[in-house]
Each structure stands twice: as C-alpha cells, then as structure tokens.
C-alpha cells in the first residue's frame, strides 16, 4: 500500500474542497481554516489544523525511520472523507 500517498491525497482532497467553499484558490488547508472561520464550527477548526500538521509531517516531510503506520493512514483517509462529506453537505 502507498501509505504516504494516501495521506497526501486524502488531505489534498479536503484542501481542494475548502478552496471551493471559500473561493480562495491558492492557500493551504491550514491557512484556509485560519482565514475562513465559517468553514467549520470551533473547535473542529483546531482538529483540522492538527490533522493537516500530521499529514505534513507523516505524508510529505518524512524523517528517516519515522514513516506512518497503515492504521494512521487509514484514519486520516476516513477523517478526510468524513470532513469532505460534511463540507459538501453544508456548503453546496
């Protein structure tokens, strides 16, 4: 399984959806959440920032010997999918 790729792509999907919701086509997910507090109610915004941080550390900027486990990748895919469904239902 492509563990890091699943983390990267699942969060990229969430980021793209947040860009559509806000109309801001350039910012990263963390910046989108900071700049557009209407996207999700607090404190879910903080949870999304933490998920984004984890994906950055474990999906893109890996340190040797510190790769993510399958279970963490699966968790992020499910969290991202759930958030995408929520945002789609709420904003479209």
C-alpha positions in Angstrom: 0.0 0.0 0.0 1.1 3.5 -0.7 0.7 4.8 2.8 2.2 8.3 2.5 0.4 8.8 -0.8 -3.0 8.0 0.8 -2.3 10.6 3.5 -1.2 13.2 1.0 -4.1 12.7 -1.4 -6.8 12.5 1.2 -5.8 15.8 2.8 -5.3 17.3 -0.7 -9.0 16.5 -1.4 -10.0 18.2 1.8 -7.8 21.2 0.9 -9.3 21.5 -2.6 -12.9 21.3 -1.2 -12.1 24.1 1.3 -10.7 26.2 -1.6 -14.0 25.7 -3.4 -16.0 26.6 -0.3 -14.0 29.8 0.3 -13.3 30.8 -3.3 -9.6 31.1 -2.2 -7.7 29.1 -4.8 -4.2 29.4 -3.5 -3.9 29.0 0.3 -3.0 25.8 2.1 -5.5 24.0 4.2 -4.2 25.4 7.5 -4.3 29.0 6.2 -7.8 28.4 4.8 -9.1 27.2 8.1 -7.4 30.2 9.9 -8.7 32.8 7.4 -12.2 31.4 7.0 -13.7 30.5 10.4 -17.1 29.9 8.9 -15.9 26.7 7.2 -16.4 24.6 10.3 -17.5 25.3 13.9 -15.0 25.7 16.6 -13.1 23.6 17.9 -13.3 21.4 14.8 -11.1 24.0 13.1 -8.3 23.1 15.5 -8.8 19.4 14.8 -8.4 20.0 11.1 -5.2 22.0 11.7 -3.8 19.2 13.7 -4.7 16.6 11.0 -3.1 18.9 8.4 0.1 19.1 10.6 0.2 15.3 11.0 -0.2 14.8 7.2 2.6 17.3 6.6 4.9 15.5 9.0 3.9 11.9 8.1 2.9 12.2 4.5 5.2 14.8 2.9 8.2 15.6 5.1 9.2 12.3 6.4 12.2 11.7 8.5 14.2 8.5 8.0 12.8 5.7 10.1 9.6 7.6 11.1 7.1 6.6 8.5 3.4 6.4 9.2 1.7 3.1 10.0 -1.1 1.8 7.9 -3.6 2.4 10.6 -2.8 6.1 10.9 -3.1 6.5 7.1 -6.4 4.7 7.2 -7.6 7.0 10.0 -6.6 10.1 8.0 -8.3 8.9 4.9 -11.5 8.3 6.9 -11.3 11.6 8.7 -10.7 13.5 5.5 -13.6 11.7 3.7 -15.9 12.5 6.6 -14.9 16.1 6.6 -15.4 16.3 2.8 -18.9 14.9 3.1 -19.7 17.3 5.9 -18.4 20.3 3.9 -20.1 19.3 0.8 -23.5 18.9 2.5 -23.1 22.1 4.4 -21.9 24.4 1.7 -23.3 23.0 -1.6 
